[in-house]
């Protein structure tokens, strides 16, 4: 397991640790439900330095990436970004990723443990292009603050720049203490939020200031458990859990945020275009409300049925204290995946009801 750079700082904050794809993460700080409340209702600070990060350099970087991902890159300006999927020639996913257009580079941010896979895929298509794939994760930390009061907390850092107001927008700050800092408007769990990239040498100072600012708004540091509960409540898939290399992006519900149907050619475009032209995918990811009296939550792969016919399967499940319900994400076949549809969940402990619901997302609060 690759340890967090600030392991000792988190340990002093009473952190318990876990492994996600070979990377150490903070599981919680002793109070996962309170941490989840902060992410939902005030501001929760999460160390995301375990995530994969690459930069593309070279004069052809923008044109090259535009031909690799499902969303528009050529039309983005410096300071803008997008969410996209990286797919193979059959349109099966290699990963999803956040793309940020920096002045001299393009920053890619994605799930942990995938850096070698993503770099190898990109390198395979660099032929005569002036593009270099640079591994930047060892040099830059990544902290995120999520929740309705995230903006108010970030303002207390006094970075000396106007905060980016558009999702996926970013600004660069040359801070007298922290050095070169990038602040991204990055809502990760359906409310509002910001990511902060900073040099590793400044990570501890940024973390301490950010936690103090969050506490001033009623927030606190938060771990992986809190982030996962909020993500599932919001109906947001995570690569490696709710979507993987067997899935097409439209199956995972990425059409609205990650796919451009007007851009030029990219790897996998023909398959995705045919799906749009000739009909829906055979199955799609849905949010589910489970029975209140479950003896145990379902595990990934537990089956869903419509009558006696298999209709889908579970990918993620949590007990949501905020919703006072057991909820899940899962793939459901087209004929059974409308909101309100009632299915039967079959697990090792028996059968129970599962109802398709709309994701639960909170609006951001005024700063």
Secondary structure, DSSP 8 states (H G I E B T S, - for coil): -B--TTHHHHHHTT-EEEEETTEEEEEESS-HHHHHHHHHHS-EEEE-TTSEEEEEESTTHHHHHHTTBSS--TT--TT-EEEEEEE-TT-BEEEEEEEEE-SS-EEEEE-TT-HHHHHHHHHHH-SS---EEEE-TTTEEEEEEESTTHHHHHHTT--SS----STT-EEEEEETTTEEEEEEE--SSSS-EEEEEEEGGGHHHHHHHHHHHHHHTT-EE--HHHHHHHHHHTT---BTTTB-TT-BGGGGT-HHHH--SSS---TTHHHHHHHHHH---SEEEEEEEE-TT-SS---TT-EEEETTEEEEEEEEEEEETTTTEEEEEEEEEGGG-STT-EEEEEETTEEEEEEEE----------
